[in-house]
């Protein structure tokens, strides 16, 4: 869809969501009250959607203009819990306000309606990230036991419409926080996060942090996870036991080597453990190639992982006489018994 078309659809979606929120709020019986901040349970995240904790701009705005949009609270025992306005309340606490004006709902207000308003309030403000979408879906799933109803309500609230995607992201908000942080930072994708969730938790967190630090590509991350799982199964140990055995922490904490060198060391170590015979053969082949004394300008390129029979020679020269000298070297190399040993 074109950018203009997408923008129009987004505006129409916002209008529809705004109408839904207004309609829902009108059905609710709330009062405007002055509430001491000490009476608000900010630790209760029942309706929390946002992952943002950067409130600097919000603090400045509230400090200059006041609290224009009142948070929505609901009574729970002797305290109030937040339905909408987590960041606004955090900003007011930062400013040292003793109390705020807020919309307060009756304790008997339907939880589903509170959830819908909380989700709509966030969707109207911005495009939600994956963790926020997951939180919204997770809250809704408490009220919809069958998948079809959940999918329909999610679509109506501006959340993902694809059932397959909903199933994938619904529970990522329950993943360990370090994994979620790496997802938000863009160093761990949804695909990798789902793969990490299949490992024991400590191993998943360790690898997420490792991928974040080394900035590995998607393919290298997947390759690392697969190799660790396969080695752990073969060795009959847990993934975390394997990671400790490999000494990856020492590699990551080594300040004398850069990120690329760390990644290469880890890759080499895993390959040696996963394919010991191939690694041994490659080491021997490299030693034999070195013994050929190819000299400058000539490189022998063997098939990777011994998958194939074709070898390649790379020859560099600038002048005809240089090429002639290289040809003489090639003839000597062709008669060297070490070459036959390499090929066999």
N, C-alpha and C positions, 0 to 999 in steps of 0.2 A: 504494500500500500504506500502511496506517495506521502511525503511529509505533510503536505497540506491536508490530505484526506485523514491522516492519522490524528492531526491536531483537531480537526473538526469533530471526529469521533470522541476524542478525549474530552472536549468541551461539552458535548452532548451527554457523555457519561457522567461528568461532574454535575451537570444540571439535574440529571435523574437522581443521582446520589444525594444531592442537596435537598431535593424534594422529599426523598425517602427519610432523610434525617429529620427534616422539619416536621414531617408527618408523625414520625416516631416520638419526637420530643413533645408534640402537641398531645399525644395520647398519654404521655407520662404525667404524673402529678408531682411536680417538683416545686420547691420553694427557694427563694433567694435568701441565704442566711450568711451571717458573719461567723466564720469557723476558725477557731484557734488552730494554727498549724500543728500544734502538739497533739491535736485530736485527730489528725489524719495519719492513717497507717500507710506510709510510703513504701513499706516492705511488701505489702500485699499486691502481687502482680497479676491478679486474676484477669484483669482486662487490659494489661499492658501490651501494646503492639510495637511501639517504637523501640529501636535499638540505639538511637542517638543519645549521647550524653554530653554533647557539646552545647552548652547553654549560654555562651558568652554574648552572642547577639541578642538572645532573648532577655538576658539579664539587663542589658543596656536599654532595650526597648521598654521593658516593664518599669525600669527605674525612671525613664523620662516620661512615658505616657500613661503608666499605670496598667492595671490588669484589665484589658479591654474585653477579652473573651473569657468569661468565667468558667473554671473547671466544673466538671460534673461529678458529684460524689454520691455515694449511697451509704446509708447507715448500716453498720454491722456491729451489733452489741453496743459497747460504749464508745466505739471509734467510727470513723468514716473511711471507706476505701475509695480509691480513685477509679472512675469509669473513663473519663477523658481529662487530660491535662497534666500528665506526669511531669513533663518538662517545665510547664508553667509553675507548678508547685515547687519543683526543685529550684527554679530560679528565684522564687519568692523566699524560700528558705535561705538561699545564698545571700539575698539582700538583707536578711535578718528581720523580715516582717514577722510580727507576732501572730497576725491573723489575716484572712482574706475573705472576700465575698465569693460565694460559690453557689451553684445550683445543687440542691440536695434532694435526692429521691427518697421516697418512702421505702422502708426496709423490705416491704413485700413486693417491690417492683420485680417484674419477671426478668430473670437472668439473661434470657435470650435477647430480649429487647435491649438490655444494657450492652450485650456483646455486639449487636448490630450497630448501635450508635458509636461504640468505641472504634469499630472497624471503619465505618463510614467517615468518622471524624479524621482518621489518619489517611484514608485513601484520598480524601478531598484535598489534603495538604500537599501531597507529593506522590511520586511513584514509589511504591514500597519495594524494599530489597527482599531477597529470598527469605531471610530470617524473619522479617516482619510479616511476609505472606504466610510463612509457616506458623507463626504465633497466632495470626488471625484464624487460619484453618483449624489449628489445634483447639482454640477457644470454641469455634463453631461445632467441632466434632463432639463436644460434650453434650450438645443439645440434639444432634442428629445422629442416630444410631445406624441408619442405612445410608450407603454411599450416594445413592441417586439424589436424595434430599439434600445432602451436603453439597454435592456438585451444583445443584440448581441454586441454592442460596449463595454459594460462593460466587457464582457468575453474576447474580443480581447485585452483589455488594462490590463488584469491580475487582474481584480476585480472579486467579486463573480459571479458565473454563475447561481446560483439557483434563479429563479424569486421570489420565496417566501421569501428568505432571503433578496434579494434586496429591496423588498417592505417594509420589517421590518426595515432595517437599513438606508434607503435613507434619512429619515428626522430626525434621532437622532442628527445630527449636529446642529439642530435648537432647541434642548432641552435646558433648562436653564444650564448655565455653571457649577453650583455646581453639577448638576446631571451628566453631562459629566465627571467632575473631579472624581466623585465617580466610574463611569464606568472604567475610566482609572486606578484608584487605585485598581480595582478588587473587591470592596465591594458592588457594585450594578451591577447585570447582565443585559443583554439585555432584558430578560423577565420582570424583575422588573422595568427597566427603562420605558418599554412600558406601564406597569400597572400604574406607577406614572404619565405618560403623560395623563392619563385619569382623573386625579384629577385636581382640580384648582392648578395653578402654585405654589403659595406660600406653599400649603400643600405638593405638590410633592417635592419641594426643602427641606422643613423641614424634611420630612421622609427620603429622600436620605441622608441628613447629619446625621440623627439619626441612620440609618442603618450603615453608615460609622463608626460612633463613637462606636456603640455597637457591631459591627462585627456579626450581626445576620445571621443565616443560611438562605438559600433561602426559605425554608418552613416557617420559622418564619416571614420572611419579607412578604411573600404572605398572611399569616394568619393575620398579622397586618393590611395590606391594606384592605383586605376583611372586617374585623371587623369595621374599621374606616368608610368605605363606608356604611355599613349596619346601624351602629349607627347613622351616620349623616342623612341618609334617614329617619329613624324612628323618630329622634328628630326634623326633618325638619330644620336643620341648615347646613351651609357649613362645609366642612372637616376642614378648618382652624379654624373656630369657635369652632369646637369640640376639636381640638388639644389644643387650648388656654384654653378651659373649663377643660380639663383633667389635665392641669398644667404640661405637659410633659417637658417644658423648665426648670421648677424648679427641676424636677427629674434629668434631664441630667446635670444640673449645680451643683448638690449636690456633694461636694468633699468628703463627709464622707462615701459614699458608692461606691463600685467598679462597673465595667461594668456589671458583671453578676447580681448583686443586682438591678441595674437600669433596666435592661431588664426584670427581674422578676416582679418588681413593675409595670412597664408599661403593661406587659401581664396580671397581676392580675387586674389592674384597668380596662382595656378594657373588660376583661371577666365579671367583675362585672356589667359593663354598658350594655354589649350585652346580658348577660344571668342572669338577677338579681334573678330570682326564683331559678335557679340551684345553683347559688352562695350562696344564703341564705340557701338552703337545705344542701349544702356541709358543710357550717359553722356549722349548727346544728348537722350534722352527726359527724363531727370532735369532737365537744364538747361531744357528747354522747360516742364516742369511748374512749375519755380521761377519762370519768367517769367510764368506765369499769375497770380501774386500771389493765391493762394487766400485768404490771410489765416487768422486763428485760427479753429479750429473746423471747417474744411473740409479733407478729404484726398482726393486722387484716387489710386485704387489700380489700377494697370495689371495686365494678365495677366503672370505671371512668365515670363521667358525668351521672351516673345512667343508663348507657346503658348496661343492662344485670342484671341477678339475682344471679350470682355466686360470693360468697365471698371466700377469701382465708385466711388461717391462716399460718403464718410463725413462726416456732418454732426452737430455737437454743439451743443446749446442747452439752456438752463435755463428760459427763459420764452418765451411766445408772441411777444413783440416781438423777441426774439433770433432766433427762427425766421423771422419776416417779413424781418428784415434779411439773413439768410442766403439766403432765396429771391431777394432782389434781386441779391445777389452771384452766385447760380447763373445767373440770366438773363444777367448780364454775361459770365460765363464761357462760357456756351453760344454767345454771339455772337462770342467772341474767336477770330480765325483761328488762333491758336496751338493751340487745342484740336483743331481739325480737322487740323492738322499732326501733332499727337501721335497721333491715332487712325489716321491714314493711315500 
